[in-house]
Amino acid sequence: LNGGTTVFSATFTVTSAFGTLSGSASNGGQPISTGVLIVASTAPIPASPPDINPTFLGSSTIYYTGCSRPDGSYTFDLKNGTYYVSAWFTTFNGPLPTITRVDQAAVIIQPRQKTTLDLSW
């Protein structure tokens, strides 16, 4: 169709371009109850999550973030596409924190579909 063209339709359907990313976060086979930061992006994710500043806000890179629940599960909606997914988990040895990360590339999100990605340490 060309712009300005008049079209008639008796019915039409609007559907979502979003799919769902969900799964579980576990450490040694046990659900992580303290929470895991999960980031999905259309570009490789830097070593540390990016600062939210004017440069970040003006970029064309898309970031979706979420965290796991006390039972280790997580779920959030993403626009269809292919994503890099990174997750950070913090443990403590006394008062000293240790932050570890897992990465997954080429996670495909399809419209109106659920994609499962379990994260484990």
C-alpha positions as CSV (number, residue, x, y, z in Angstrom):
1,L,0.0,0.0,0.0
2,N,1.0,3.6,-0.6
3,G,0.7,6.3,2.0
4,G,-2.7,8.1,1.8
5,T,-4.4,5.0,0.3
6,T,-7.9,4.3,1.7
7,V,-8.3,0.7,2.7
8,F,-11.5,-1.0,4.1
9,S,-11.5,-4.1,6.3
10,A,-14.4,-5.6,8.1
11,T,-12.1,-7.1,10.8
12,F,-8.5,-6.9,11.8
13,T,-6.4,-8.4,14.5
14,V,-3.7,-6.6,16.5
15,T,-1.1,-8.9,18.0
16,S,2.0,-8.4,20.2
17,A,5.5,-8.3,18.9
18,F,6.7,-9.3,22.4
19,G,7.7,-12.7,23.7
20,T,8.5,-14.0,27.2
21,L,11.9,-14.9,28.6
22,S,11.7,-17.0,31.7
23,G,13.5,-19.6,33.6
24,S,15.2,-20.3,36.9
25,A,18.4,-19.2,38.6
26,S,20.3,-21.9,40.7
27,N,23.6,-22.3,42.4
28,G,24.8,-25.9,42.9
29,G,21.4,-27.2,41.8
30,Q,19.5,-25.2,44.5
31,P,17.3,-22.2,43.6
32,I,18.9,-18.8,44.4
33,S,16.6,-17.1,46.9
34,T,18.6,-13.8,47.2
35,G,18.0,-12.6,43.7
36,V,20.0,-12.5,40.5
37,L,20.2,-9.4,38.2
38,I,19.4,-10.4,34.6
39,V,20.1,-8.2,31.6
40,A,19.1,-8.9,28.0
41,S,20.4,-6.7,25.2
42,T,20.5,-6.6,21.4
43,A,24.3,-5.9,21.7
44,P,27.0,-7.6,23.8
45,I,26.7,-6.6,27.5
46,P,29.8,-4.9,29.0
47,A,31.6,-6.5,32.0
48,S,29.6,-4.3,34.4
49,P,26.0,-3.2,33.7
50,P,26.1,0.2,32.0
51,D,25.6,3.4,33.8
52,I,22.3,5.1,33.1
53,N,23.4,8.5,31.9
54,P,22.7,10.7,28.9
55,T,25.1,8.7,26.6
56,F,23.3,5.5,27.6
57,L,19.9,7.0,27.1
58,G,20.8,8.4,23.7
59,S,22.1,5.1,22.4
60,S,20.2,2.8,20.1
61,T,21.1,-0.3,22.1
62,I,18.1,-1.9,23.8
63,Y,18.4,-3.2,27.4
64,Y,15.8,-5.2,29.3
65,T,16.4,-5.9,33.0
66,G,14.8,-8.1,35.5
67,C,15.6,-10.1,38.7
68,S,14.8,-13.5,39.9
69,R,12.2,-14.2,42.6
70,P,12.9,-15.8,46.0
71,D,12.0,-19.2,44.5
72,G,14.7,-18.7,41.8
73,S,12.3,-18.1,39.0
74,Y,12.2,-15.1,36.7
75,T,10.1,-13.9,33.7
76,F,9.9,-10.7,31.7
77,D,8.7,-9.7,28.2
78,L,11.0,-8.7,25.4
79,K,10.4,-7.5,21.9
80,N,11.0,-10.2,19.4
81,G,14.6,-10.6,18.3
82,T,18.0,-12.1,19.2
83,Y,19.5,-11.2,22.5
84,Y,22.6,-11.5,24.6
85,V,21.7,-12.4,28.2
86,S,23.9,-11.9,31.2
87,A,23.2,-12.5,34.9
88,W,25.0,-11.5,38.1
89,F,24.9,-13.5,41.3
90,T,26.5,-12.3,44.6
91,T,27.8,-14.6,47.3
92,F,29.5,-13.6,50.6
93,N,32.6,-15.0,52.3
94,G,32.1,-13.3,55.7
95,P,31.7,-9.6,54.8
96,L,33.4,-9.9,51.4
97,P,31.2,-10.1,48.4
98,T,32.0,-12.2,45.3
99,I,30.1,-11.4,42.2
100,T,30.0,-14.0,39.4
101,R,28.4,-13.7,36.0
102,V,27.0,-16.1,33.4
103,D,26.4,-15.2,29.8
104,Q,24.3,-16.6,27.0
105,A,24.4,-15.4,23.4
106,A,21.8,-15.9,20.6
107,V,18.7,-16.2,22.8
108,I,15.9,-15.9,20.3
109,I,12.6,-14.4,21.4
110,Q,9.6,-15.0,19.1
111,P,6.4,-13.0,19.2
112,R,3.8,-14.4,21.6
113,Q,6.1,-17.3,22.5
114,K,7.8,-18.3,25.7
115,T,11.6,-18.9,25.7
116,T,13.1,-20.7,28.6
117,L,16.6,-20.0,29.8
118,D,17.8,-21.5,33.0
119,L,20.8,-19.8,34.6
120,S,23.1,-21.8,36.8
121,W,26.3,-21.3,38.8
